[in-house]
Amino acid sequence: MTEILGLIAGRRSRRPACNLAELTHLFKRLGACAAAEAPETEDRIWGVWMHHPHRAAAAVLEAATRDIAARRYDIAETRLTALLRSAPLYAEAWHKRATLYYLVGRDEECLQDIQRTLELEPRHFAAILHFAEIRLGDGAAAEARYAFAAALTLHPHLPRAREALADKA
């Protein structure tokens, strides 16, 4: 847990593994835009995160994402684990597997993959939100609040983070 909190705390000083100028621009735009514009900018960020220079890797991630949506968790896990063996620097693949583990209640594995996601992409607001939700469920309200607030510094239009902070998680 402390490693993930350290990654969240140091998010501003760390460079992403794939420091794409487009993402830097999109995050600036997300921080400055009105709530009505946020979904479009967020979608563009997700598009960049999902992209991989090797089309086959991106295709596997897209297939695994569809598997998760269809609740074919075992197939998605197999796809993602194989993908991560061949593309260990693909931050979004780590995040998708963390999401899968989160959905099936495998919190320890989820936290390991969140940590790897944040090592590669310190601005990954969704990974930070998953961490916050897990800590909230564990009764670590102060850590959860910190993570929710950190996610809002990256994406100020996250309703769940705002709700959690308003409820005094």
MOKA-V79954 format. One record per backbone hydrogen bond with DSSP energy under -0.5 kcal/mol. NH is the residue of the N-H (numbers start at 1). CO is the residue of the C=O. E is the energy in kcal/mol with one decimal. If there is no record, write none. Layout:
# MOKA-V79954
nh: <NH:NH>
co: <CO:CO>
e: <E:E>
This chain:
# MOKA-V79954
nh: <5:6:7:8:9:10:11:13:14:17:18:19:20:23:24:25:26:27:28:29:30:31:32:32:33:37:38:39:41:42:43:44:45:46:47:48:49:50:51:55:57:58:59:60:61:62:63:64:65:66:67:68:69:70:71:72:73:76:77:78:79:80:81:82:83:84:85:86:87:90:91:93:94:95:96:97:98:99:100:101:102:103:104:105:106:107:110:111:112:113:114:115:116:117:118:119:120:121:124:125:128:129:130:131:132:133:134:135:136:137:138:139:140:141:144:145:146:147:148:149:150:151:152:153:153:154:154:155:158:159:162:163:164:165:166:167:168:169>
co: <1:2:3:4:5:6:8:10:10:120:120:17:18:20:20:21:22:23:24:25:26:27:28:29:29:34:34:35:37:38:39:40:41:42:43:44:45:46:47:53:54:54:55:56:57:58:59:60:61:62:63:64:65:66:68:67:71:72:73:74:75:76:77:78:79:80:81:82:83:87:89:90:90:91:92:93:94:95:96:97:98:99:100:102:101:105:106:107:108:109:110:111:112:113:114:115:116:117:121:123:124:125:126:127:128:129:130:131:132:133:134:136:135:139:140:141:142:143:144:145:146:147:148:149:150:150:151:151:155:157:158:159:160:161:162:163:165:164>
e: <-2.5:-2.2:-2.1:-2.5:-2.8:-2.1:-1.3:-0.9:-1.1:-3.3:-0.5:-0.7:-2.0:-0.5:-1.8:-2.4:-2.5:-2.8:-2.0:-2.5:-2.8:-2.1:-1.2:-0.5:-1.8:-1.3:-1.0:-0.6:-1.7:-3.1:-2.6:-1.8:-2.1:-2.6:-2.1:-1.9:-2.6:-2.6:-1.2:-0.7:-0.7:-1.8:-2.5:-2.1:-2.2:-2.4:-2.4:-2.7:-2.3:-2.1:-2.4:-2.5:-2.2:-2.0:-1.6:-3.2:-1.1:-2.4:-2.8:-2.0:-2.5:-2.9:-2.7:-2.0:-2.5:-2.8:-1.4:-1.4:-2.5:-1.8:-1.4:-0.9:-1.5:-2.2:-2.6:-2.1:-2.3:-2.7:-2.3:-2.6:-2.6:-2.6:-1.7:-1.1:-2.8:-1.2:-2.3:-3.0:-1.8:-2.1:-2.5:-2.5:-1.9:-2.4:-2.8:-1.9:-1.7:-3.1:-1.8:-1.7:-1.9:-2.2:-2.3:-2.2:-2.5:-2.7:-2.4:-2.7:-2.6:-2.4:-1.6:-1.4:-2.6:-1.4:-2.3:-2.8:-2.2:-2.4:-2.9:-2.6:-2.4:-2.6:-1.7:-1.1:-0.6:-0.9:-0.8:-2.6:-0.9:-0.9:-2.2:-3.0:-2.5:-2.2:-2.3:-2.3:-0.9:-2.4>
